[in-house]
Amino acid sequence: MNAGAKMTDLNTPADRARRLGPVLAANAARIEADRALTPDALTALHDERLFRCLLPRRFAGDEVRPADFVEMMIEIAREDASTAWCIGQGSGCSMAAAYLKPNIADQIWGRDSRAVLAWGMGPGSIAKVVDGGYSVTGRWQFASGNKHATWMGGHCWVEERDGSFRPGPDGDKLERSMLFPRAAATFTDAWQVIGLRGTGSDTYEVTDLFVADDYSVCRDIDAERHEAGTLYQFTTTHLYASAFASVGLGVARGMLDAFIGLARTKTPTASSRALRDAPTVQRDLALAEGKWRAARAGLLTCLSETWDSVAATGRMTLDQRIAIRLATTFAIHQAKEVVDMCWREAGATAIFDANPFERRFRDMHAVTQQVQGRMTHLDAVGLHLLGGVPSRRFT
């Protein structure tokens, strides 16, 4: 199979994800309570190679099409959003392998079948230029999946020897990612949150840590890219946005399926009519199903059409970048509307831990708060449609 070839057999990423359904369903409560993937869940994910979907083939990755990746993510998130989020985060991070020197990428991923890179956000973290590399001091938050990671990354501004900051292609301060073994960082348990608890997205820091130049990378800068495959014409932002939109769609699908099952049997207290017989429920359910199908189809179609175009031309246009931004942010918020409808119509049934609603409700509302879910991204889309020039930061 050629790198990035469309999978049509019975072993697509989505097929592999579906095989894990019973394992994830059985472990979901423990994952949330522990704020980490369980050993059983983690082993199953590695056995099915789900952390390797976006990793280059020459480093023992699968290098799948983004649309195939999205379908896999939706299947995982139907069972557990935190698990899907960890896969999305680790997969997005693994795209750094396309920009590292090949021998370094092979050391990190190629020689370790359970390798996972994790990182978080840390504005103001500094990498000072020293002989052979950098002296890194920084603190980063939201390190999803760090507890099962083997390597960490820290995004830093680069401080030159004269104290000035290295500029990036856009004239702003260049952000360079420093990679180091997990053991080199100090972690703070900071993940007491409403949803996505199982991601264990803690805070970590290093002080005056030496990082050799070869273990640093500027993501998404063509001059540093070593992989020519179509997948790596997509940026990490495109794949993160697609991944986290997929989490929302998977949560919404799980919630919708659970609500359909409930509505077929439940008669609300003090009512003589079953939920299934209420016209408002019927209408709301139809609208929710339509929203979900439209959001999923829009995302998959956008990614597939962009893939075909990029494979033919070797480049991605601004229109295509904007289309991905629209499809992903739109999907997140359509998924939220579906979840909110199910929560509302399920009534008091939805509030109990033992029922399949309240965790999904909390997880969905955590997804919308992540940077990829910001409604302001739609401002950039609208600006583009009106002939303006949006920032490339999230497009």
Steps between C-alpha positions, in 0.01 A plus 500: 500500500636843408556752777171667576301263280129484568417195708226282358565166668367376832786641705446873473573716806124516564476119487779475754330757719172310491678187621602694810146606586442243776840569659443876505144471627620278785783739590336841450397556862844399627670724244299797625560419868875447454536796262710272281457220250489161670774245420245279321372785284850625421623155401200452273559836332864418435416151378265651243761768407258787554771738622681448167237615254675828414859381545713466183523147368878489511482534879253209530197725461186459289484847339125479438275746325348762732148378417592146611651645816178692572283191459721313747485785751121513485479129580730532801320809633164321483629288788731741682584859415814513714652203323424652162645832612824333605526329162433828322761682705764230463431466129529872440827508691632209296485714187814667636681190373459637148707806596771345717820360358413142402749337738347690794144414399603137465652505849182639655234304308659244271671299772219510758158368404343667806659842449273800555593867489292742706515875545297797614472876480753725671521855367816672619713188530854567384769300319831686526755426230810328642777290350346196331140584575284684750459562871128463558293647781125484479167397642226348288136414568244261352740210438233250396615140522825581674467209741549247222743716300863403452613842375384854571519813292524861606415782260741788556604836372864487393726751674821575312832553675456877479165482681285559193226259397521309175224610261275261314389518136216737594728734695369395841713310749591158367355208697726196504406171666759342729476122549623318809432174688204517735726436799673835440188698593333575834122453499227672701163331553275778374222316319191540719246580231140454388566269206764309305639404839660185365743700289700591812601828335742608770756781516874438464819702509875492449775737611827551313457167321746443218334388177726419206414682180402176324225448760330827414260565218287770341174331417334580169792693352568352158874561518527246783268236355664172398186314390350549155173312559167671445414471869778740593364774276235520773615685811483381857229762554288340227535158662446622856187682390377191316584274794319706760201556272490122471495468877194724508331303224573170675365624832188628327449169319529306825260739673253487212499121490446485875214748478330307220510189717358692795227672300367170373425380852468796740177664607584814699367539852151656512453441129274252327696515178829323426787710373482321167144622451568868571507703175750749644738216586456349156575833335797579724643154443470536123670840509779367723559204270509735203747733669728210588492348153556836332794592726665161452445502124625856473823419682568177312419654162720802569797284601456256211467772236799686642706180503423427135586855398824511698604159370459633147653846543745461788365802684208612713317821420372762741144408401567141604655603831199716574267215404668271754471769765130542429424127487677426828373785716150459356504128580599563862207733558248292309605207718440711810148583381428129453631418847301782660178379338552147629581630847189717510255239374644215708384681814613383843627175348794696364639613836594159641856372477378153410326622184677579170433873494666709769864418420438563132331831582798612708752379243324680217497827690873462565564443129334830407732690734820379334672739262378313191141559610521878526212666320737782406648264241181556305585870494809411297287294264254786455784746447639280224161463334468879498837545332712568806826334602472291819791405722665169416537409870197270502446451128 
